[in-house]
Structures are given as structure tokens and as C-alpha cells.
Amino acid sequence: MKATGRLFLQHLAGELWKDRFRVLLVALGVAWGTLSLAVLIGFGTEVVRRMHQVARNSGPAWLRFQAGATSKAFQGFPAGRLMWLELRDGPAMQASVAEIDRVCMEFSSGSGNPIRYRDRELLIPLSGVEPEFHQVRNFPVVPGGRRLHALDFRERRRVIFLGDRLRQRLFGSEAAVGKWVDLWGFPFLVIGVLQPRATINNYNGEDRDKALIPATTFQDLRGWRYPNFCLVQPLPGMESQQVVQEVYRWLGKKRGFDPNDRLAYSLYNHVETIQQVDSMVATSQRLNMVIGLFALLVALAGVANCLGLIMEEGRRESAVLLALGAPPGWLVALRIGQSLTMTWAGGALGLVAAQFVLALAARLPLEGDAREYLGTPRLDLLTAALLWVVLGATAVAFSWKPARRAAAVPPMTWIGKEE
């Protein structure tokens, strides 16, 4: 048995060495196809994961309502009436709409608000918010600071929370928490700084450039009565459209307009944005996989073609082996072994090259938020092993039928064809 196995391996090595240049070209083709597919899998998987996270960095699920004007006449009221929001709407809405987890009102004052620290003065976007804002919009805090809380709101404290880039522009390398800044000429204590994070949703300025103060303090500072936005966070697992309908029904009853009049209060649905981003990224990944699989199949077709040529050119040797008593299964195993060797050698080379390319991409110096979106592409060992097994199974599938057909031909038929 050992002698037979050794003879088989020697014959297999001899066959491959005899056609070494052809085998090398085929193996390189498989390596290129494997490299393409593995890199696409590595990049695609990481980009999907990162985009999934980035889409939720602005908050996992929330709706933003903004007062507008009615477009329909309703119960004797004409179209064109201006709508509004009030701070007291938040608690009343949350108490009345069972599908709501949190409600937060927000004043938003563009980007013309002067803030100064020592000799540095900037014009910044400013928001006056309620304590729930941090949870609804997912504003994480750099360790050492804190969020705005209920006491800040109730006591109308002059405290301020800074975006990470605003802190950098205002304080440079200095620590910001515990320092005093002037906002509209009034002193404010810095209580916290936003942790850096990439987002796909910003409004009235980027989160990283904003400053947050308590909504009640904002009213004292600017004299505004009506908030710009109402942020609503549905209960976990609740369909966003159901919550939207209930909020419009509540607002319509309170303000006296048709709940189906969606221009009375404009809506931004972040839940749907997340779903759209997930769908687009997943579709892009599937397209990349199809392209990579096509490249790999082309390379495997080259394996089948090369194996066919080897069998055609070696038909006399095969006939001699069969005539000397070699079982047909031995010849089938020989051809499948040639196919597996070419495929696995090329696959291993392609996987090693893919790991190198992905490691190089992970170390590229990227500007801005590019790294947040790209992440650190990699190919885990389980995926690589699975891909290698699939390559082997495909090689066997490509070579099995031709090898069986060749082994079934009577030896004298092969020899008789020789000139």
C-alpha cells in the first residue's frame, strides 16, 4: 500500500513537472482570482460593519419633527397656518403616546454664536437641549467630563458641552473640562466634551463643531420661546411608521390640523436612513462578491482547460498504465490530484497575497473620517479556510467528469489513435 501511494505521488509530481510552465500559469490565474475574491470579502465585510456602526453613531433610532405650516383646511381653519413647538410638549407627548421611549426638544441657533476662550474667539452652532438629548442622539462623553442632566435644566445653569473639534479649535492642547468660556458675553463652565465619532447625519452644523447648553438656559440667553425641533425615540422594537402616525395624531389634536397633513410638521426619519444605508452597503457587497466569484470561476475554467490538455497529450501514457493493470480509479485520482494541486497551490498563494494587501490597506494613512468608514479590513482564518475548501471542491467538480470519461476509454482505443 505504501509503495502504491509512493508510486502515485511520484507519478503525480512527474506529470506536474512535465507541464510545469502551463501548471504555473494556471496556478497564477487561480491565485489572481482568489486574491480578488478574498480582498473583496475582507474589504466588503469590514465596510459593512463600519457603515452599520457609523449610521448608528448619530443615535440608533429617532425621529425629528420641525414645525412648518398647514397645507390643508381643517375644521374651519384655513390652510397656511404656522405651527409651533413648546418645551411642555415633550412630557405631554410622552405621557400620551405609549409607543415613545424618549422625547427631547431642541433649540438650534445656526453657526453665528460667538464663543471666546482667552484670546480665541469663534462663531459656532449652538443648541439648547433637554437632558434626554444625549441618549436620543448618542452623544458619548470623553472620560473626565459629564453630560447635561436634569439639574442643569431645572436650575438654568450656565454650563456647556463642547463638540470634539470645537474643543480642539478653542483650547488646543489644553484640557477643557472645568474651564470657563464666554458665550454671547456670559460665562459658561465647560462640563464635558464629545467623544470623536463619524456620523452620517448632521443638521445646523456638524456635531463635532456644536456646543450644547440646557434648553432653559438657552431661552434666558436668546429669549426664544419655541424650540426648533422635537426629537422622538421609539420604544425598542417598535415600527417607526406607527410611532410617526401616533405623533402626528397627537400633534394634530393639540394644534388643530389634519393628522395626514405632513407639511404641518416636517419629518426626518433616522430609522429609515439606517435601513437605506444598510441596504445600499449590502447590495454593494453582493455585487463585489459576484465580480470576485466571476474572476475565480474564470481561473478555475483555466484549470479545467489545462487538465483537458494534459489528459489529451498524455493519453498514450494513460493507456499504457491501464494496459499494465492500473485500475481506472487510480487514473481518475491522478487527474483529480493534478487539478487539486494546481488549484490549492494557486489558492494558497492568493490567500497569502490577500492578507498582505489587506494588512497594507489597514496601515495606510487616511485623512479625516476615511478610516472610520473603511475600518481595518481583514480576512479571518475561518473565511480563508472555507474559501480554500470551496476551491478544492470546485476543482474536483471541474475535473471529476472528464477524468472519469478518460478512464473509461479502452486502452487500445487510446493507443490506436497514436500515429
ABEGO torsion letter per residue (X at the ends): XAAAAAAAAAAAAAAAAAAAAAAAAAAAAAAAAAAAAAAAAAAAAAAAAAAAAAAAAAEABBBBBBBBBBABBBGGBBBGBBBBBBAAAAAAAAAABAABABBBBBBBBEAABBBBBEABBBBBBBBBBBAAAAAAAGBBBBBGBBBBBAAAAAAGBBBBBBBAAAAAAAAEABBABGBBBBBGGBBBBBABBBBBBBBABBBGEBAAABBBBBAAAAAAAAGBABBABBBBBBBBGBBAAAAAAAAAAAAAAAAGBBAABAAABBBBBAAAAAAAAAAAAAAAAAAAAAAAAAAAAAAAAAAAAAAAAAAAAAAAAAAAAAAAGBBAAAAAAAAAAAAAAAAAAAAAAAAAAAAAAAAAAAABBBBEAAAAAAEBBBBBAAAAAAAAAAAAAAAAAAAAAAAAAAAABBAAAAAAABX
